[in-house]
Amino acid sequence: MRVLLLGATGYLGRFVADRLLADPAVQLTALGRGDQADVRFDLSTGSPGALTRFLDAVHPGVVINCAGTTRGNGRELIRHNVVATAAVCEALRRSGCGARLVHVGCAAEYGPAPSGSSTGEDAVPRPGGPYGVSKLAATELVLASGLDAVVLRVFSPIGPGTPAGSPLGRVAEAMRRAMQQGDNELRLGGLGVQRDFVDVRDVARAVHAASLSAAQGIVNIGTGRAVRLRDAASLLARVAGYTGAVHEQGAGGPQQAADGHGAGAAGRPRPARGRLP
């Protein structure tokens, strides 16, 4: 199976690439903005025509879209999350390859959720910020494209190399600095928020499964269990060997946060058609 992976040099893309490369049945071509990609191409500025010609040349059976950004101003979010996805959909419609599209979305598309609740695929999206809005717009483009496509709404991915801009990544970076400097007290804000943390390697497995599945529509990728960030920070301190005290600055709100890669807990997956193996 020929697979074209878009956004191969990003946090999720790197793990998806590793998972696909471990499958001897997969012939992988990695496209991204970084030097590590097989082909350098910026979806936010490259023309759909150029991407169409590349699709016709490679003729993949599956296109996986991990491209995008979680940070930046409104213009950057629109360019990298919406315009880039529009280019992918348009190129696939023009191409004769007939590839299936696996698009990686985000639970931030749902917006804040009441504490203790779970979020199913039938929940009405109400994103609480520009990032969630841009990801929701990308999802709507994919769903309206008429392509053989599935959107995986990923909750909060964590694992090796977790970005410092994510909630747990922010805690890990602060803890690393405290250990280097010998600080025995660490003060952090926002530890009251709850997240459905999912191992990034499990996300990669889900993407791999989706590429082999006939599922269409939206599928949530999460554990179904929300964890308070302060509890995750305590576990991280034990694993890292940080013996200092972790104090919370301020008070957390009554709702689960919706920034970054996802909020709350995923409900039971209910894809529109088909089911992941």
C-alpha positions as CSV (number, residue, x, y, z in Angstrom):
1,M,0.0,0.0,0.0
2,R,1.4,3.4,-1.0
3,V,0.9,6.0,1.7
4,L,1.6,9.7,1.4
5,L,2.1,11.3,4.8
6,L,1.7,15.1,5.0
7,G,3.2,16.9,8.0
8,A,5.7,14.1,8.5
9,T,8.2,16.2,10.4
10,G,5.7,17.5,13.1
11,Y,5.2,16.0,16.6
12,L,2.3,13.6,15.6
13,G,3.7,13.1,12.1
14,R,7.0,11.7,13.3
15,F,5.3,9.0,15.3
16,V,2.8,8.2,12.5
17,A,5.8,7.8,10.2
18,D,7.5,5.4,12.6
19,R,4.3,3.3,12.9
20,L,3.9,3.2,9.1
21,L,7.5,2.3,8.5
22,A,7.1,-0.7,10.8
23,D,4.5,-2.1,8.5
24,P,6.2,-4.0,5.7
25,A,3.1,-3.7,3.5
26,V,3.4,0.1,3.5
27,Q,5.4,2.1,1.0
28,L,5.7,5.5,2.6
29,T,6.5,8.9,1.1
30,A,6.8,11.6,3.7
31,L,6.0,15.2,2.7
32,G,6.7,18.1,5.0
33,R,8.3,21.5,5.6
34,G,11.4,20.1,7.3
35,D,14.6,18.7,5.9
36,Q,13.8,15.3,7.2
37,A,10.9,14.8,4.8
38,D,11.3,12.8,1.6
39,V,9.8,15.8,-0.2
40,R,9.8,19.4,1.0
41,F,6.5,21.1,0.4
42,D,4.6,23.8,2.2
43,L,0.9,23.1,1.9
44,S,0.0,26.6,3.1
45,T,1.8,28.2,0.2
46,G,2.1,25.5,-2.4
47,S,-0.5,25.3,-5.2
48,P,-3.1,22.5,-5.4
49,G,-1.9,22.0,-9.0
50,A,1.6,21.2,-7.9
51,L,0.3,18.8,-5.3
52,T,-2.0,17.2,-7.8
53,R,0.9,16.5,-10.1
54,F,2.8,15.0,-7.2
55,L,-0.2,12.8,-6.3
56,D,-0.5,11.6,-9.9
57,A,3.2,10.7,-9.9
58,V,3.3,8.9,-6.6
59,H,-0.3,7.5,-6.9
60,P,-0.9,6.7,-3.2
61,G,-3.8,4.6,-2.0
62,V,-4.0,6.6,1.2
63,V,-3.1,10.2,2.1
64,I,-2.6,11.0,5.8
65,N,-2.8,14.7,6.8
66,C,-0.9,15.5,10.0
67,A,0.0,18.9,8.8
68,G,-0.9,22.1,10.6
69,T,0.0,24.2,13.6
70,T,-1.2,24.6,17.1
71,R,0.3,28.1,17.7
72,G,0.4,31.5,16.1
73,N,-2.0,34.4,15.3
74,G,-5.3,34.0,13.5
75,R,-3.7,34.5,10.1
76,E,-1.1,31.8,10.7
77,L,-3.7,29.4,12.0
78,I,-5.9,29.9,9.0
79,R,-3.0,29.5,6.6
80,H,-1.6,26.3,8.0
81,N,-4.8,24.6,9.2
82,V,-7.5,25.7,6.8
83,V,-5.8,26.8,3.5
84,A,-3.5,23.8,3.7
85,T,-6.4,21.4,4.1
86,A,-8.3,23.1,1.3
87,A,-5.3,22.5,-0.9
88,V,-5.2,18.8,0.0
89,C,-8.9,18.3,-0.7
90,E,-8.7,20.2,-4.0
91,A,-5.6,18.2,-5.1
92,L,-7.2,14.9,-4.3
93,R,-10.4,15.8,-6.2
94,R,-8.3,16.8,-9.3
95,S,-6.0,13.7,-9.0
96,G,-6.7,10.4,-10.6
97,C,-5.2,8.5,-7.7
98,G,-8.5,8.0,-5.9
99,A,-6.7,8.0,-2.5
100,R,-8.5,7.7,0.8
101,L,-7.9,10.7,3.1
102,V,-7.2,10.3,6.8
103,H,-7.3,13.8,8.3
104,V,-6.0,14.4,11.9
105,G,-8.3,16.8,13.7
106,C,-8.4,17.9,17.3
107,A,-10.8,17.7,20.3
108,A,-10.4,21.5,20.6
109,E,-13.0,21.6,17.8
110,Y,-15.6,20.7,20.5
111,G,-14.7,23.5,22.8
112,P,-14.9,23.5,26.6
113,A,-16.9,20.7,28.3
114,P,-18.4,20.5,31.7
115,S,-16.3,18.8,34.3
116,G,-17.0,15.1,34.6
117,S,-18.7,14.8,31.2
118,S,-17.6,12.9,28.1
119,T,-17.7,14.1,24.5
120,G,-19.0,11.9,21.7
121,E,-18.8,12.5,18.0
122,D,-22.3,13.7,17.9
123,A,-21.6,16.7,20.2
124,V,-22.2,20.1,18.7
125,P,-18.8,21.8,18.1
126,R,-18.3,25.1,20.0
127,P,-14.6,25.8,19.8
128,G,-13.5,28.3,22.4
129,G,-10.6,30.0,20.5
130,P,-9.0,30.6,17.2
131,Y,-7.1,27.3,17.1
132,G,-10.2,25.3,17.6
133,V,-12.1,27.3,15.0
134,S,-9.4,26.8,12.4
135,K,-9.3,23.0,13.1
136,L,-13.1,22.8,12.9
137,A,-13.1,24.7,9.6
138,A,-10.5,22.2,8.2
139,T,-12.7,19.3,9.4
140,E,-15.8,20.8,7.6
141,L,-13.7,21.1,4.4
142,V,-12.8,17.4,4.6
143,L,-16.4,16.3,5.4
144,A,-17.8,18.4,2.5
145,S,-15.2,17.3,0.0
146,G,-17.0,14.3,-1.3
147,L,-13.8,12.3,-0.8
148,D,-13.4,8.9,0.9
149,A,-12.3,10.5,4.1
150,V,-12.3,10.1,7.9
151,V,-11.4,12.7,10.5
152,L,-9.7,11.6,13.7
153,R,-10.4,14.1,16.5
154,V,-7.4,13.5,18.7
155,F,-7.6,14.5,22.4
156,S,-4.4,15.5,24.3
157,P,-1.5,13.5,23.0
158,I,1.5,13.0,25.3
159,G,4.7,11.1,25.0
160,P,8.4,11.5,24.2
161,G,9.1,15.0,22.9
162,T,5.8,16.4,24.0
163,P,5.8,20.1,22.8
164,A,6.6,22.6,25.5
165,G,3.5,24.6,24.4
166,S,1.1,21.8,25.5
167,P,-0.2,21.7,29.1
168,L,1.8,18.7,30.2
169,G,4.8,19.8,28.1
170,R,4.8,23.1,29.9
171,V,4.9,21.3,33.3
172,A,7.7,19.0,32.1
173,E,9.8,22.0,30.9
174,A,9.3,23.9,34.1
175,M,10.2,20.8,36.1
176,R,13.3,20.2,34.0
177,R,14.5,23.8,34.7
178,A,13.7,23.4,38.4
179,M,15.8,20.2,38.6
180,Q,18.7,21.8,36.7
181,Q,18.7,24.9,39.0
182,G,18.2,22.9,42.2
183,D,14.8,24.6,43.0
184,N,12.8,22.6,45.6
185,E,9.6,24.5,44.9
186,L,7.7,24.7,41.6
187,R,4.8,27.1,41.2
188,L,2.5,26.5,38.2
189,G,-0.9,27.8,37.1
190,G,-3.8,25.9,35.5
191,L,-3.2,22.6,37.3
192,G,-7.0,22.2,37.9
193,V,-7.9,21.6,34.3
194,Q,-8.8,18.2,33.2
195,R,-7.6,16.5,30.0
196,D,-8.0,13.1,28.3
197,F,-4.3,12.3,27.9
198,V,-3.6,9.8,25.2
199,D,-0.2,8.3,24.3
200,V,1.0,9.7,21.0
201,R,2.0,6.2,20.0
202,D,-1.6,5.1,20.4
203,V,-2.6,8.0,18.2
204,A,-0.2,6.7,15.6
205,R,-1.7,3.3,15.8
206,A,-5.2,4.8,15.4
207,V,-4.0,6.7,12.3
208,H,-2.5,3.4,10.9
209,A,-5.8,1.6,11.6
210,A,-7.8,4.3,10.0
211,S,-5.8,4.1,6.8
212,L,-6.8,0.4,6.6
213,S,-10.4,0.9,7.6
214,A,-13.5,1.9,5.7
215,A,-14.6,4.2,8.5
216,Q,-15.9,7.6,7.4
217,G,-17.0,10.8,9.2
218,I,-15.6,11.6,12.6
219,V,-13.9,9.3,15.1
220,N,-12.7,10.5,18.5
221,I,-9.3,9.3,19.6
222,G,-8.9,9.3,23.4
223,T,-9.0,7.1,26.5
224,G,-12.4,8.2,27.6
225,R,-11.0,9.3,31.0
226,A,-10.2,12.8,32.1
227,V,-7.2,13.4,34.3
228,R,-6.4,16.6,36.3
229,L,-3.2,18.2,35.2
230,R,-2.1,18.4,38.9
231,D,-2.3,14.6,39.1
232,A,-0.4,14.2,35.9
233,A,2.2,16.6,37.2
234,S,2.6,14.6,40.4
235,L,3.1,11.4,38.4
236,L,5.6,13.2,36.2
237,A,7.5,14.3,39.3
238,R,7.8,10.8,40.6
239,V,8.9,9.4,37.2
240,A,11.4,12.2,36.7
241,G,12.8,12.0,40.3
242,Y,11.8,15.6,41.2
243,T,11.5,15.6,45.0
244,G,10.5,19.3,45.4
245,A,7.0,20.6,46.1
246,V,4.6,21.5,43.3
247,H,2.3,24.4,44.1
248,E,-0.6,25.7,42.1
249,Q,-0.9,29.4,41.4
250,G,-4.5,30.6,41.2
251,A,-7.6,28.5,41.0
252,G,-8.8,26.3,38.1
253,G,-12.2,27.0,36.5
254,P,-15.2,24.7,36.6
255,Q,-14.8,23.7,32.9
256,Q,-12.2,21.5,31.2
257,A,-9.8,23.5,29.1
258,A,-10.1,23.6,25.3
259,D,-6.8,25.0,24.1
260,G,-4.0,23.0,22.6
261,H,-4.8,19.4,21.4
262,G,-8.0,18.7,23.2
263,A,-10.2,19.0,26.2
264,G,-12.2,16.7,28.5
265,A,-12.6,13.1,27.8
266,A,-13.6,11.3,24.6
267,G,-16.9,9.4,24.6
268,R,-17.4,6.1,22.9
269,P,-16.5,6.4,19.2
270,R,-19.5,6.5,16.9
271,P,-18.1,6.9,13.3
272,A,-20.6,7.8,10.6
273,R,-20.0,4.6,8.6
274,G,-17.6,1.8,9.3
275,R,-15.5,1.1,12.4
276,L,-11.7,1.0,13.0
277,P,-10.3,-2.5,13.3
